[in-house]
Amino acid sequence: MPFIEIKGERPLHGEVDIQGSKNTVLPILAATLLVRGISKIHKCPKIRDVLHMIKILEEMGCSIVWEGSTVIVDTTSLNTTVVPVELAKSMRSSIILLGALLGREKEATISYPGGCAIGYRAIDFHLKAMQMLGAIIEDEDELIKGHTTGIVGTEITFEGSSVGATQNTILAAVLGEGITYIKNAAREPEVIHLCKFLNAAGAMIQGAGTGEIVIKGVDRLYDTEYTNVPDRIVAGTLMAAVLGTGGSVVINGTDGSDLGEVIHVLRAMGQTIIVKDYTILVSSYMRPKPIPYIETRPYPGFPTDMQSQILSVLMKADGTSRVKETIFNDRFHNVKEQIKFGGSITVEDNMAIIDGVPKLKASEVYASELRGGAALVIAGLMAEGRTKIYNPHFIERGYEDICRDFRNLGADIRYHD
Ligand code: EPU
């Protein structure tokens, strides 16, 4: 059984480059379907979720070539509108292919995404938006079947902020007829970058990054090249780890502009953070300070994808902290593993109350999802003694090589097959 082994309590020092963003590149890979030609995407991270999405595209007839960290996708020879059932089931973000296929081929068949360890994840906003754009959506044998005589622009107001539903709607509408207005659109950077990619390929989208996005349908998109941005959550994970272990690290390749609230919280916890010319210098030499209250919010609020990692650091804070999760209903699922390090966390009404302890002790723990797994790595780095983290494949969904990155910063961490 593979595991990650960590001998903790070593401060982190050195420089690190941040891998390309997972949640930016996944919808862009779906968007390559709309190009009906060649898309070159630079700085594509080689992580499980990306390889999974690429496998789906390949099984559907597309051709994919890697050149270093550049992925060249040719979607000309797409030969089916049925997304391979088992592959789609095991990755939630495959739902993003629904909008792209309806936009390109006017039909799509895709299974409901499977269960998720961070809580219930509905897709009602996605399906409703497709229907409003003129698609007929039917349920058959646990499959979603969509078809349309043509996507027609309209005004769609989302009941809640959803990154995936906003992206899916954009993908469906780009090659549609007329104008689509999305109100209460998600404002996450991952929406902005998808629109930048599509606009570079000839789409006409305005307003990305605001709550109102306007898409004027175009007849076709053209071959294009795009450079992926650094992964803001990977950067945030490293910063949190430095706060937990102490030390001083230079993070290269990001200006931190998409990390505003994370930087704010880490500074409040006592980290010194200097942002200069596409580098972030983080240093910490004291026990972390507690945070009286934070809650996860859609961008630009504190990201749910950083909640678990912050919890690990707060386990050692000098006082009591409260963290409320407002996006997913079971993202404290990981707490039962985190407290094995000797931390004191109680969860009530989706709010964690963390009473900091002076020292964490190594443990044997099980990852059950991506960010929770990264949080266990942070706890292991902070803890005295030898930690073993089982199920590292969950972490590999989003981190190219978390052991390499931390080892380069002086950690005693290795992967065992
Ligand atoms: N929601 C609905 N109905 C819908 C869609 C969403 O009720 O049709 C609810 C969800 O249940 C959730 C909230 O809306 O309570 C927000 O979900 P959202 O749709 O924004 O999430 P997502 O698009 O499925 C992306 C990221 C997640 C990240 C969330 C929130 C990707 C591939 N995934 O998911 O990333 O947590 O946005 O920022 O972009 C991760 O990387 O670890 C991860 C889980």
Residues whose N, C-alpha, C, O or C-beta is under 5 A from the ligand:
A	BS01	EPU	N23 L26 S93 Y120 R121 A122 I123 D124 F125 H126 S161 S162 V163 G164 A165 T304 D305 I327 F328 L370 R371
